[in-house]
Amino acid sequence: MTSVLRPGDGGEAVRDLQQRLSRLGLPSADELGRYGSETERAVRSFQEQRGLRVDGICGPQTWSAIVESGFRLGDRLLYHRRPMLRGDDVATLQQRLNGLGFDAGRGDGILGEQTAAALRDFQRNAGIAVDGIAGPATLAALDRLGAPGSGSVAAVREREALRHGRKMADSRIYVSAVPGLELLGTVVERGLLEAGAMVLLETLTDDDSAVAANANRFDAHLFLAVRPGDADSCRCTYFATPTFRSEGGYQVASAMQQELAGVLDGCGETPWAKTYALLRETRMAAVVCEPVARDDVDGMRRLVRNVTPVGDAIVRGVRRGLEEPAVE
């Protein structure tokens, strides 16, 4: 699917969407091929479950997540390639390797170089052909070892790296501000530079995958995006799935949410777990700050009037999250 599907649309693409949602346990009472209120409800439910933007519209990220959620470990051969394989089967493989002590990286469902290296390491230790392919022989070896532990070597590695904090002077931070929030991005950039960090501010694109790729090329220690959200209140989000949490992202998002609660009305102190492409595709700790709802015109005006205190609160949150992480 290349187009965006939304309420009111019809045709074979909508029928395909409805059938995929039904297989995921989200059936629609709408006529097949008609994007009505029930299909919108099913899409919203799926988006909520997967930590996506909840808007009831099936755009590229929602469609990709629907396709990926249909894969189960064993449905296909898994190996490192370009473009990288993605899916729930990859996430399960990462979970099992991490639980056995082989560092497959973040459980993001993307089969990158780190997951491929962990897969080969497992094959070597299991005494099977080291071909980097998760096929029948590899899955049988995983099954022989039984259920993995509940922990994750990737999460342990992140927590250990956080224990002593990171000085701002040693930090590379990539900041992305979507069009309309450039001023807030500039305030944040200035505050981080004054704190001693090396900062790159991106304001030219709102293409999430392109922004994530730019941050990876910058080799940042922290990725921070500011953009409107889909909730009525301010949200700071970090990457997490049912089996993995980015510890670095969680620490910064928690500190930032607490700081913003002091300057924005109705802003709670608890961060939110999400799987946005910006959080999932960046290789470093990442936070997406959504200080205002997308369609809240009055809220945007208030944000512009208070852009300095809001930006300063974000900077304080970043400093606390990096320099004084509350690692258990």
C-alpha positions in Angstrom: 0.0 0.0 0.0 1.4 3.4 -1.0 -1.5 5.7 -0.3 -3.0 6.9 2.9 -6.3 5.2 3.8 -8.8 7.2 5.9 -12.5 7.2 6.8 -14.7 7.5 3.7 -12.3 5.6 1.4 -13.2 2.4 -0.3 -11.8 -0.3 -2.6 -9.6 -3.3 -2.6 -6.9 -1.6 -0.4 -9.5 -1.0 2.3 -10.7 -4.6 2.0 -7.1 -5.8 2.5 -6.7 -3.5 5.5 -9.9 -4.9 7.1 -8.9 -8.5 6.5 -5.5 -8.0 8.1 -7.0 -6.2 11.1 -9.5 -9.1 11.5 -6.7 -11.6 11.6 -5.1 -9.6 14.4 -8.3 -9.8 16.4 -9.7 -6.4 15.4 -12.7 -7.2 13.1 -14.8 -4.4 11.6 -18.6 -4.5 11.2 -18.3 -2.2 8.2 -19.0 -3.5 4.7 -15.8 -5.0 3.2 -14.1 -2.4 1.2 -15.6 0.6 3.0 -13.6 2.6 5.5 -16.4 3.4 7.9 -16.5 4.2 11.6 -15.9 0.6 12.7 -12.8 0.3 10.5 -11.6 3.6 12.0 -12.2 2.2 15.5 -10.2 -0.9 14.7 -7.3 1.2 13.3 -7.3 3.4 16.4 -7.3 0.3 18.6 -4.4 -1.2 16.7 -2.5 2.1 16.9 -3.0 2.3 20.6 -1.8 -1.3 21.1 1.3 -0.7 19.1 2.3 2.6 20.6 1.7 4.6 17.3 0.1 7.9 16.8 -3.6 7.4 17.4 -5.5 9.2 14.6 -7.6 6.5 13.0 -5.8 7.0 9.7 -3.8 4.2 8.1 -0.7 5.9 6.9 2.7 4.4 6.0 3.8 3.8 9.6 0.5 2.2 10.6 0.3 0.1 7.5 3.9 -1.1 8.0 3.1 -2.0 11.6 0.0 -4.0 10.5 2.1 -6.0 8.0 4.9 -6.6 10.4 2.5 -7.8 13.1 1.4 -10.6 10.9 4.8 -12.4 11.0 5.5 -15.2 13.5 8.9 -16.7 14.1 9.3 -19.5 11.6 7.1 -17.9 8.9 10.2 -16.9 6.9 13.9 -17.1 6.8 15.5 -14.3 8.8 18.9 -12.9 7.9 20.6 -9.5 7.5 19.9 -7.8 4.2 19.2 -4.4 2.8 16.5 -3.1 3.3 16.5 -4.7 6.7 13.8 -7.3 7.5 11.2 -6.0 10.0 8.5 -7.7 11.9 7.2 -9.4 15.0 9.1 -12.5 14.1 12.4 -10.4 14.2 11.3 -9.0 17.6 10.7 -12.5 19.0 14.1 -13.6 17.7 15.8 -10.7 19.4 13.9 -11.4 22.6 15.0 -15.0 22.7 18.7 -14.2 21.8 18.8 -11.4 24.5 17.2 -13.7 27.1 19.9 -16.3 26.4 22.7 -13.8 26.9 23.4 -13.0 23.2 23.3 -9.2 22.7 20.9 -8.8 19.8 20.4 -5.1 20.7 17.2 -3.3 21.3 14.1 -5.4 20.8 12.9 -3.2 17.9 11.9 -5.8 15.4 14.6 -4.6 12.9 17.2 -7.2 11.9 20.3 -5.1 11.8 24.0 -5.8 12.1 23.9 -6.3 15.9 21.1 -8.8 15.7 22.9 -10.6 12.9 26.1 -10.8 15.0 24.2 -12.2 18.0 22.5 -14.8 15.7 25.9 -16.0 14.4 27.3 -16.0 17.9 24.4 -18.2 19.0 24.8 -20.6 16.1 28.5 -20.9 16.9 27.8 -21.7 20.5 25.0 -24.1 19.6 27.3 -26.1 17.3 25.2 -25.5 14.1 26.2 -24.0 10.8 27.2 -20.4 11.3 25.3 -18.9 8.3 23.5 -15.9 10.0 20.2 -17.3 8.8 17.4 -18.0 11.4 15.9 -21.0 9.6 14.7 -24.4 10.8 18.0 -25.6 12.3 18.5 -22.4 14.3 14.9 -22.4 15.5 15.2 -26.0 16.5 18.3 -25.1 18.5 16.5 -22.3 20.2 13.6 -24.6 21.1 16.0 -27.2 22.6 17.2 -24.6 25.0 13.6 -23.9 26.1 12.1 -20.6 27.1 14.7 -17.7 27.6 15.1 -15.8 30.8 12.9 -12.8 31.3 15.8 -10.3 31.2 17.6 -8.7 28.3 21.3 -8.4 27.9 20.7 -5.3 25.8 18.7 -3.6 28.6 21.4 -4.6 31.2 24.0 -3.0 28.9 22.1 0.2 28.7 21.5 0.3 32.5 25.2 -0.2 33.2 26.2 2.6 30.8 23.9 4.9 32.7 25.0 4.3 36.2 27.7 7.0 36.3 25.8 9.4 34.1 27.2 11.3 31.1 28.7 14.8 31.2 27.1 17.3 28.9 30.5 18.3 27.6 30.9 14.7 26.4 27.5 14.5 24.8 26.4 14.7 21.2 22.8 15.6 20.9 20.7 15.6 17.7 17.6 17.8 18.0 14.8 17.7 15.5 12.0 20.4 15.4 9.2 20.0 12.9 8.0 23.1 10.9 6.0 25.3 13.2 8.2 24.5 16.3 11.5 25.8 15.0 11.6 28.5 17.6 11.3 26.0 20.4 14.0 23.9 18.8 16.3 27.0 18.7 15.7 27.7 22.4 16.5 24.1 23.2 19.6 24.1 21.0 20.9 27.3 22.6 20.4 25.9 26.1 22.2 22.6 25.3 25.1 24.4 23.7 25.4 26.7 26.8 25.5 23.5 28.9 28.5 22.3 26.9 26.9 19.7 24.6 27.7 19.3 20.9 24.3 19.9 19.2 22.9 19.6 15.7 19.5 21.1 15.1 17.4 19.7 12.2 14.3 21.8 11.1 14.1 21.0 7.4 12.0 17.8 7.3 9.3 16.0 9.1 10.1 12.6 7.4 10.6 10.4 10.5 12.8 7.8 8.8 15.0 10.4 7.1 15.4 12.3 10.4 16.3 9.0 12.3 18.9 8.2 9.6 20.5 11.6 9.9 20.7 11.2 13.7 22.4 7.8 13.3 24.9 9.3 10.9 25.6 12.1 13.4 26.4 9.3 15.9 24.5 11.1 18.6 24.4 10.0 22.2 20.8 11.3 22.5 18.1 12.1 19.9 15.5 14.6 20.9 12.5 15.6 18.7 9.9 18.3 19.5 6.6 18.0 17.5 2.9 18.3 18.1 1.2 15.2 19.4 -2.2 13.4 19.4 -3.1 14.0 23.0 -4.6 17.0 24.8 -1.6 17.2 27.3 2.1 17.3 27.0 3.8 14.0 26.5 7.4 12.9 26.5 7.8 9.5 24.9 10.6 6.9 24.8 10.9 3.6 23.0 9.5 0.5 24.6 7.7 -2.7 23.6 6.1 -5.4 25.8 9.6 -7.1 26.1 12.1 -4.2 25.9 12.5 -0.6 27.3 15.2 1.8 26.2 16.7 2.7 29.6 18.5 5.8 28.4 15.3 7.1 26.6 13.2 6.4 29.7 15.6 8.3 32.0 15.6 11.5 29.9 11.9 11.3 29.1 11.1 10.9 32.8 13.2 13.9 33.8 11.9 16.0 31.0 8.2 15.2 31.7 8.8 16.2 35.4 10.4 19.5 34.4 7.6 20.3 31.9 4.9 19.6 34.5 6.1 22.7 36.3 5.6 25.0 33.3 2.7 23.5 31.3 -0.8 23.2 32.6 -2.2 19.7 32.7 1.1 18.1 32.0 1.6 14.9 34.1 4.9 13.7 35.4 4.9 10.2 33.9 6.5 9.6 30.4 4.8 7.5 27.8 6.1 4.3 26.0 5.8 4.5 22.2 7.1 2.8 19.1 7.3 5.9 16.8 9.7 5.5 13.9 11.8 8.3 15.4 12.2 6.2 18.6 12.5 2.8 17.0 14.9 3.6 14.1 17.4 5.7 16.0 20.3 3.7 17.5 20.8 5.9 20.6 18.6 6.9 23.5 15.7 8.9 22.0 12.9 11.0 23.3 10.0 12.6 21.4 8.6 15.6 23.2 5.0 16.6 22.2 4.2 19.8 24.2 1.0 20.6 22.4 -1.7 18.7 20.4 -1.5 18.9 16.7 -4.8 20.7 16.1 -4.7 22.9 19.3 -4.4 26.4 17.9 -4.8 28.1 21.3 -2.3 25.7 22.8 0.2 26.5 20.1 -0.3 30.3 20.8 0.4 29.7 24.5 3.4 27.6 23.7 4.8 30.4 21.5 4.3 33.0 24.3 6.1 30.7 26.8 8.6 29.2 24.4 11.6 30.2 26.6 10.5 28.6 29.9 9.3 25.5 28.0 12.6 25.2 26.2 14.5 25.8 29.4 12.5 23.0 31.1 13.4 20.6 28.2 17.0 21.4 28.6 16.9 20.9 32.4 15.2 17.5 31.8 17.9 16.5 29.3 20.7 17.5 31.8 19.1 15.6 34.6 18.4 12.5 32.5 22.0 12.4 31.2 24.0 13.5 34.2 21.9 12.2 37.1 19.9 9.1 35.8 17.8 7.4 38.5 19.0 3.9 37.6 17.7 1.2 39.9 
